[in-house]
């Protein structure tokens, strides 16, 4: 599947590690591009795990932040 520059990134799933194509260049999405699309910092260390697999199996940090903010706003403030 080819990604689009006009739309948000597709859902990053661990089973499609090699199936995501760059929007303009004939190549698969790089590790850094996966990290950015998954809202992870580029220097994130995943120890022995494949970073693309770890990003595909996780909930994005930005999503967790937004959920935490909403819980705080609706329940604790």
Secondary structure, 3 states (H helix, E strand, C coil): CECCCCCCCCCCCHHHCCCCECCCCCCECCHHHHHHHCCCCCCCCCCCCCHHHHHHHCCCHHHHHHHHHHHHHHHHC
